[in-house]
Amino acid sequence: EVLLVESGGGLVQPGRSLRLSCAASGFTFNHYAMHWVRQAPGKGLEWVSGINWNGDNVDYADSVKGRFTVSRDNAKKSLSLHMNSLKVEDTALYYCVKDSGMIPRGWFDPWGQGTLVTVSS
Amino acid sequence: SYVLTQPPSVSVAPGQTARITCGGVNIGSKTVHWYQQKPGQAPVLVVYDATDRPSGIPERFSGSNSGATATLTISGVEAGDEADYYCQVWDSDSDHQVFGGGTKVTVL
């Protein structure tokens, strides 16, 4: 069974940093691109970042570019999202998601259960 | 940036057919995927590559894509189909993934 388990969320003040992690199991991790997708309370889905199978091609939504950094450790089967200069509008449930292919251009399946990030003073 | 437009809500009686649209410029040339999200749960893929269903998804769910509109059709709607539905494409111009705003399906 493919499983994605996020961790690292919590309450953080505006301007501070936070690091999210995603532990993957049940599939050949280094064969697939991965993504972070977020959902603000009561709102829709927003793609945040994608990374290809070996980590040498990454991309970000305009809303987080320059503040967030995505990375992966294929040996540990893990995905990370380093979030700097956090803003109140970054408050959301952050999902770790597996892409259908090696480059981050496919469909998303499956999704983790998410980790909640709350940015507030 | 590329924009996908969905109606905020669709209401349908049990046993009837629900059609959820997803509009975008030249969307017929893009590959569209659809997700179902029930309250308090993570999204689940229900249609990929516009018309294909993952294993475990009922045949009642089907998709189409032509012109400026992609459509997710739910035939014989059941109470358990009540959820939010999102369309998604990869935009080659921006190299970004894009979601529609979501459609809440209510079963009357």
Chai-1 contact restraints between the chains, C-beta under 6 A:
chainA,res_idxA,chainB,res_idxB,connection_type,confidence,min_distance_angstrom,max_distance_angstrom,comment,restraint_id
A,G44,B,G101,contact,1.0,0.0,6.0,A-B,restraint_1
A,G44,B,G102,contact,1.0,0.0,6.0,A-B,restraint_2
A,L45,B,Y86,contact,1.0,0.0,6.0,A-B,restraint_3
A,L45,B,F99,contact,1.0,0.0,6.0,A-B,restraint_4
A,W47,B,Q97,contact,1.0,0.0,6.0,A-B,restraint_5
A,D59,B,D95,contact,1.0,0.0,6.0,A-B,restraint_6
A,R105,B,W90,contact,1.0,0.0,6.0,A-B,restraint_7
A,W107,B,H33,contact,1.0,0.0,6.0,A-B,restraint_8
A,W107,B,Y48,contact,1.0,0.0,6.0,A-B,restraint_9
A,D109,B,L45,contact,1.0,0.0,6.0,A-B,restraint_10
A,W111,B,A42,contact,1.0,0.0,6.0,A-B,restraint_11
A,W111,B,P43,contact,1.0,0.0,6.0,A-B,restraint_12
A,Q113,B,A42,contact,1.0,0.0,6.0,A-B,restraint_13
